[in-house]
Amino acid sequence: MPKILDACCGAKMFWFDRENPDVVYMDERRLETTLCDGRTLIIEPDVVGDFRRMPFPDGTFSLVVFDPPHLVKAGAKSWLALKYGVLGNDWREDLRKGFAECFRVLRPDGVLVFKWSEAQVPLKEILPLAGHKALFGERRSRKHWVVFMKGDEEK
């Protein structure tokens, strides 16, 4: 079994190797479409699954990447919605469940890398949903990378 899970892989945009055999790429959808600028968008995960109910046993992965949709408002057929997805009306509870699932499928002392864009919702509203203390992170413009480690301590 691979050691890494990308729980919301989308088009695998930040991966240097989009076919890395150590990674299980999961997303809730498969999609191939042409964006308004003529580029082809391909979302082709290894596993079609919901980040709120992952189909993996407890403690499966050493590293989990969690890059959920960041948008709460976007036109259904907009390129933003197609490329990044859109959160539902219960997005806080959805993200809380997503974090819980990420930590569930992590091995003890496993690492969770969380990516968030503050395009519509500030990070300070998201971090309390994790249920764990962040170790460190980095901000580039509105994009944040935050790192957690699975342990006994919770907020």
Number of C-alpha atoms within 10 A of each C-alpha: 9 13 15 22 24 24 27 24 27 27 20 18 11 9 11 8 10 13 12 12 12 11 20 21 25 25 22 18 16 15 14 12 14 12 15 9 7 8 9 11 16 15 21 19 22 14 17 17 17 16 23 17 12 18 14 12 10 14 15 19 25 19 24 25 20 23 18 25 21 20 19 16 14 14 10 11 10 12 17 16 18 20 19 17 22 19 18 13 10 9 15 15 13 17 21 18 17 22 22 18 20 30 26 18 21 24 19 16 14 19 22 25 18 21 20 21 20 16 13 11 13 13 17 9 10 14 18 14 17 20 14 19 16 17 10 9 13 11 12 8 9 12 13 15 16 18 16 20 21 20 14 8 9 9 8
